[in-house]
């Protein structure tokens, strides 16, 4: 059973680790993707699957290397799974599915959309990315696999670059309201406020 969970954890981290790179491809050339007459996803989805295969092939030799093996780690992992799922659910508040799936980034002359700064986005600008991070940490902690931790670090590094590019694109789209929002709300890790 734990062997199966480790394999699932490795595969999940392979997919999750490519999410920032996938969005980096979009945000780095957003005007190109918007200029396409057919859906850009016809190219982007196979490209993303290719990323999975490449990352899977590169990391496969280390998929069994563990830093530790203890079933108790899954208790800590469970907390991260729960927080990740909670963040995914909260990310949909005041946000359409088109916004969640990034269709607004890919539509030429996208329709007028409001800047959403309420609910979970009043505390963190990119809650979905934080949810991804929680899920990757859950798999890393639970499995103890060195490769999962490595893929998490890779996702963090590519995520930093990607969120900066995405923030620039959102600033161009929304202007001063977004600059004000960006300056007051953290990108991925919310500020903890302790009230006594």
Steps between C-alpha positions, in 0.01 A plus 500: 500500500777748591682407179190588298465830689864585425446434129183712502686772688781504246254516208295772670813707562609451138170654384484773767863602441425581136207732573715815544697414183171451311378846607842649434462392137165680489591822684837542328328514158143595586451715188607211278248265661225764479567548129422136420168451321457148637514410865858524630429201721527281188875567520538574870347179637725268295795722596409463866467122468842505337630684807360222722671236291832687499498566876387142564782361285762720667386419855414132449845369609454668841132421554576246775764698693353591837631726773285323757232232520234536764126464471463776763612756242161456333335667800694820428438455129126476563501853645657634179255305284209652692637855476569454127147379431357781713703754299376353171141532619549857624675597176173461314324762713419807285704345218352345188617168360635688198718705735611192694593317180687801361273551202507876558876499440455322170210687344576772250353824627359316798169618630496746784572321824515649844810483715408258779651604833245356741454173691824293500661747258487768769770294677700348213512601131560150363310256724491225237881495490507481878260206476737329254790559739304348790418192292864456396616541860242244608632244252860583590445468874286190473723305264837621628620485139802717423368544145172648628690754708719580199199546275341725763811721499492503118133607508576775751785640288304493174195628688690807620591590142151421372315706765720802425419474130131445577498800734645715220229382262228570759645845563479575128141379496373672818747788553514692827234294684716192451818681610324603821374147552842345428666734749257409779438125451777236490537286188491146641583485871239697701605716790396345827327739732491392862234666708531492875 
